[in-house]
Amino acid sequence: MHPAPVDSPPHRRDPRPARASAVLAALFTLVLVAVAVRWSPLITLDDELARTFHRWAVADPGFTHVNRVLSDWVWDPLTMRAVCAVAVVWLMWRHHAWRLALWVAATCVVGTLLQQGVKAAVDRPRPVWPDPVDSAHYAAFPSGHAMTATVVCGLVLWLLRRYDAGRIVWRTACAIAAVSVIGVGLTRLWLGVHWPSDVLGGWLLGALTVTVAVTAYDRLPGRKGD
């Protein structure tokens, strides 16, 4: 006689992304409201830090050029979206995970639309300098560079975790992601095209986009392990 089949235990959802979403949503809302109402302590701090970064940028044109290359080419939103596109192709070609690939692509698109929507709604002016070292267009809050890097790096780390990346690959990816997300925010401040709270808002909204996407994907009906 064959033993009766035993049902596999139900898939346990990881509660951490949902909890992180709640915290990130609260923090982003606080920053958003403070920016929208022009809360005096925040505006003062933004101004002081922005002036300090700009003074350093003007005094060191060589390092400013490095920041411009990093911001406009290495960590540019188009470059980051290209990384996301590579991840999507990898999922479809190597793992045939079409559903997950479309989810990742959709998350990047939604993140971009959300970023532009918030920019239009807040319509915050960018810093203006008599001796600018760089220029940027559209509204300031949140930083599109900071948010896009956060979304793409967060999604890539999620995928590596899902597919059990080796320890060396995982640690290398974490280091690259941390340098990219923090670095792109600092380049935007150094170049004088964002207020510090713009960058903070981009980081928070980007991380929120990722955690919501992860939580929602985990709860899709009929989803089995990819």
C-alpha positions in Angstrom: 0.0 0.0 0.0 1.1 3.5 -0.8 0.9 6.1 2.0 -1.9 8.6 1.6 -0.6 11.9 0.1 0.0 14.6 2.5 -1.1 18.1 1.6 1.8 20.5 1.4 1.7 23.2 4.1 0.1 26.5 3.0 2.4 29.2 1.7 3.2 31.6 4.5 3.4 35.1 3.4 6.3 37.2 4.7 4.7 40.0 6.8 7.7 42.2 6.6 7.0 43.9 3.3 3.5 44.9 4.4 4.8 46.2 7.7 7.6 48.1 5.9 4.9 49.6 3.6 3.0 51.0 6.5 6.1 52.6 8.0 7.3 54.0 4.7 3.8 55.3 3.8 3.7 57.2 7.1 7.2 58.6 6.7 6.6 59.7 3.1 3.3 61.3 4.1 5.0 63.3 6.8 7.7 64.6 4.4 5.1 65.3 1.7 2.9 67.4 4.1 6.0 69.2 5.4 7.1 70.1 1.9 3.6 71.0 0.7 2.9 73.4 3.6 6.5 74.7 3.6 7.1 73.8 7.2 9.6 76.3 8.4 12.2 74.0 10.1 12.3 71.8 7.0 12.7 74.7 4.6 15.4 76.2 6.7 17.4 72.9 6.9 16.9 72.3 3.2 18.2 75.8 2.4 21.3 75.5 4.7 22.3 72.0 3.4 21.7 73.0 -0.3 23.8 76.1 0.1 26.6 74.1 1.7 26.6 71.5 -1.2 26.5 74.2 -3.8 29.4 76.0 -2.2 31.5 72.8 -2.3 30.5 72.1 -5.9 31.5 75.6 -7.1 34.9 75.3 -5.3 35.7 71.8 -6.8 34.8 71.7 -10.5 36.7 68.5 -11.1 34.6 66.5 -8.5 31.5 68.3 -9.8 32.2 66.9 -13.3 32.5 63.4 -11.8 29.1 63.9 -10.1 27.6 65.1 -13.4 28.8 61.9 -15.2 27.5 59.7 -12.4 24.1 61.5 -12.3 23.6 61.9 -16.1 25.0 58.5 -17.3 25.7 55.9 -14.6 22.6 56.5 -12.3 20.4 58.3 -14.8 16.7 57.1 -14.7 17.1 55.8 -18.3 20.1 53.7 -17.3 18.2 52.4 -14.3 15.2 51.5 -16.4 17.5 49.7 -18.8 18.7 47.6 -15.8 15.1 46.8 -15.1 14.5 45.8 -18.7 17.5 43.4 -18.5 16.0 41.8 -15.4 12.6 41.4 -17.2 14.3 39.7 -20.2 16.3 37.5 -17.8 13.1 36.4 -16.1 11.3 35.6 -19.4 14.3 33.9 -21.2 16.0 32.1 -18.3 13.2 31.2 -16.0 10.1 31.6 -18.2 8.5 33.6 -15.4 6.3 35.7 -17.6 3.9 36.7 -14.8 6.7 37.9 -12.5 8.5 39.6 -15.4 5.4 41.6 -16.3 4.9 42.5 -12.6 8.4 43.9 -12.4 8.0 45.9 -15.6 4.6 47.2 -14.4 6.1 48.2 -11.1 8.7 50.3 -12.9 6.0 52.0 -15.0 3.7 52.7 -12.1 6.7 54.1 -10.2 7.4 56.5 -13.0 3.8 57.6 -13.3 3.5 58.0 -9.5 6.6 60.1 -9.4 5.4 62.4 -12.1 2.0 62.7 -10.5 3.4 63.7 -7.2 5.8 66.2 -8.9 2.8 67.8 -10.7 0.7 67.9 -7.6 3.3 69.4 -5.3 4.9 71.6 -8.0 7.9 72.5 -5.9 10.5 74.8 -7.4 14.0 73.7 -7.7 16.9 75.5 -6.1 18.0 78.6 -8.1 21.7 79.7 -8.0 23.4 82.7 -9.5 26.3 80.4 -10.6 24.7 77.0 -11.3 26.9 74.0 -12.0 24.1 72.0 -13.6 20.4 72.3 -14.6 17.3 70.2 -14.4 13.7 70.5 -15.6 10.3 69.9 -14.1 9.3 70.1 -10.4 11.6 69.2 -7.6 9.7 66.9 -5.3 10.4 64.0 -5.2 13.7 63.4 -6.9 13.2 61.2 -9.9 16.8 60.0 -9.9 16.6 58.9 -6.3 13.2 57.2 -6.6 14.0 55.4 -9.9 17.3 54.0 -8.5 15.5 52.9 -5.3 12.7 51.1 -7.3 15.1 49.3 -9.7 17.7 48.3 -7.1 14.9 47.2 -4.7 13.3 45.0 -7.4 16.6 43.5 -8.4 17.4 42.6 -4.8 14.0 41.1 -4.5 14.5 38.9 -7.5 17.9 37.8 -6.4 16.4 36.8 -3.1 13.6 34.9 -4.8 16.0 32.9 -6.9 18.4 32.1 -4.1 21.4 34.0 -5.3 24.7 32.9 -3.8 26.2 34.7 -0.8 28.9 36.5 -2.9 26.4 37.6 -5.5 23.9 38.7 -2.9 26.4 40.7 -0.9 27.9 42.3 -4.0 24.4 43.2 -5.2 23.5 44.7 -1.9 26.7 46.8 -1.9 26.1 48.0 -5.4 22.5 48.9 -4.6 23.4 50.8 -1.5 26.1 52.8 -3.3 23.8 53.5 -6.2 20.8 54.6 -4.2 22.7 56.7 -1.7 25.2 57.9 -4.4 22.6 59.2 -6.8 20.9 61.2 -4.1 24.1 62.8 -3.1 25.0 63.7 -6.7 21.7 65.5 -7.1 22.4 67.6 -4.0 26.0 68.2 -5.1 24.8 69.5 -8.5 22.4 71.8 -6.8 19.3 70.6 -8.6 17.4 69.3 -5.6 16.6 70.1 -2.0 17.6 67.4 0.5 13.9 66.7 1.3 13.4 66.0 -2.4 16.0 63.2 -2.3 14.6 61.9 1.0 11.1 61.9 -0.6 12.4 60.0 -3.6 14.0 57.3 -1.5 10.9 56.9 0.7 8.4 56.8 -2.2 10.7 54.4 -4.2 11.0 52.0 -1.3 7.3 52.2 -0.7 6.6 51.3 -4.3 8.8 48.2 -4.0 7.3 47.0 -0.8 3.8 47.4 -2.0 4.6 45.6 -5.2 6.2 42.7 -3.3 3.3 42.5 -0.9 0.7 42.6 -3.7 2.6 40.0 -5.8 2.8 37.6 -2.9 -1.0 37.8 -2.5 -1.9 37.3 -6.2 -4.6 34.5 -6.5 -3.3 31.3 -8.0 0.3 32.3 -7.7 2.8 29.4 -7.2 6.5 29.7 -6.5 8.4 31.0 -9.5 
